[in-house]
Amino acid sequence: QFSPHPWQPPKYGQHIQYADHPASPALDKTDTTYVQSVNGTLIYYGRAVDPTILPAVNEISTQQSAPTQHTKNLCHHLLDYLATYPNATIRFHASDMIAVCETDAAYLVLPKARSRIA
C-alpha cells in the first residue's frame, strides 16, 4: 500500500465529483472495538509522528461509532501503509520564515452529515 487511503479515480465528464461509499455489512461488537482501538492509536501516532495519515484517520473516525466491513478494510489499508513506511519522522529546523495560513472549509460533505451546533 503506497498511500494512506484508497485512491478515488476521477469521473471524467462530471462537474461534481462524489465520493463512493459502498454498502457493506455492519461489524459485530468485537470488530467495532478493534476499529475504535486502531483508530485511537493512529490518531495519536498521526498527531505525534506522521501527519500524512490524518485524512485517512479522519475518515475512519467518522464511521467508528457504527463501522462496516468497508471501515475495517480502510483500517487494514492504513495499517499496511504504515507497515510499508515504518520510519516516519518529523524534523524541526530554525528558520526566518513567517507562516501565513489560509483555510478552506467544507460543510455537510460526509455521509450522514449534519450540523453539530447544539
C-alpha positions in Angstrom: 0.0 0.0 0.0 1.6 3.2 -1.1 -0.9 5.7 0.1 -2.7 6.1 3.5 -6.1 5.9 1.9 -7.5 4.2 -1.3 -7.3 6.4 -4.4 -10.6 7.7 -5.7 -10.4 7.8 -9.6 -11.9 10.9 -11.2 -15.1 10.5 -13.2 -14.4 12.4 -16.3 -17.2 14.5 -17.8 -18.9 15.2 -14.5 -18.7 18.6 -13.0 -19.4 17.4 -9.4 -17.3 14.5 -8.1 -18.9 12.4 -5.3 -17.0 10.0 -3.1 -18.1 6.4 -3.3 -19.3 4.9 0.0 -20.1 1.2 -0.8 -22.7 -0.5 1.2 -21.3 -3.3 3.3 -22.4 -5.3 6.4 -22.1 -3.9 9.9 -19.4 -5.2 12.2 -20.0 -7.1 15.4 -19.0 -5.8 18.8 -15.5 -7.3 18.8 -14.7 -5.8 15.4 -16.2 -2.5 16.4 -13.9 -2.4 19.4 -11.0 -3.3 17.1 -11.7 -0.4 14.7 -12.0 2.0 17.6 -8.8 0.8 19.1 -6.8 1.1 15.9 -8.3 4.5 15.2 -7.4 5.8 18.7 -3.8 4.6 18.4 -3.4 6.1 14.9 -4.8 9.5 15.9 -2.1 9.7 18.5 0.6 8.4 16.0 -0.7 10.8 13.3 -0.5 13.9 15.6 2.8 13.0 17.1 4.8 11.5 14.3 3.2 11.2 10.8 0.6 13.8 9.9 0.2 12.4 6.4 -2.2 9.7 7.8 -4.6 12.2 9.4 -7.1 12.5 6.5 -7.4 8.7 6.4 -7.8 8.6 10.2 -10.5 11.3 10.0 -12.5 9.2 7.5 -12.3 6.2 9.8 -13.2 8.4 12.8 -16.5 9.5 11.1 -17.5 5.8 10.8 -16.2 4.3 14.0 -19.5 4.5 16.0 -21.2 2.2 13.5 -18.4 0.6 11.5 -18.9 -1.6 8.5 -16.7 -4.1 6.7 -15.6 -1.2 4.5 -14.4 0.7 7.6 -12.4 -2.3 8.7 -10.9 -2.6 5.2 -9.8 1.1 5.5 -8.1 0.3 8.8 -6.2 -2.6 7.2 -5.2 -0.4 4.3 -3.9 2.3 6.6 -2.0 -0.3 8.7 -0.5 -1.8 5.5 0.7 1.7 4.6 2.3 2.2 8.0 4.0 -1.2 7.8 5.3 -0.2 4.3 6.8 3.0 5.6 7.8 2.3 9.2 10.4 5.1 9.7 8.3 8.2 9.6 10.0 11.2 11.3 9.3 14.9 11.9 12.2 17.3 11.8 12.0 20.9 13.0 14.6 23.4 11.8 15.0 27.0 12.9 14.2 29.5 10.1 13.2 33.1 9.5 10.1 32.0 7.6 6.8 33.7 8.6 3.9 31.3 8.3 0.7 32.7 6.7 -2.3 30.4 6.8 -5.4 30.3 4.7 -8.2 27.8 5.3 -11.0 26.4 3.3 -13.9 24.7 5.0 -16.3 22.1 3.7 -19.8 21.8 5.1 -22.0 18.7 5.1 -19.8 16.6 2.8 -19.6 13.4 4.7 -22.2 10.6 4.7 -25.0 11.3 7.3 -23.5 14.8 7.9 -25.5 17.2 10.0 -24.9 20.5 11.8 -23.2 19.9 15.2 -24.3 23.2 16.8 -26.4 22.4 19.8 
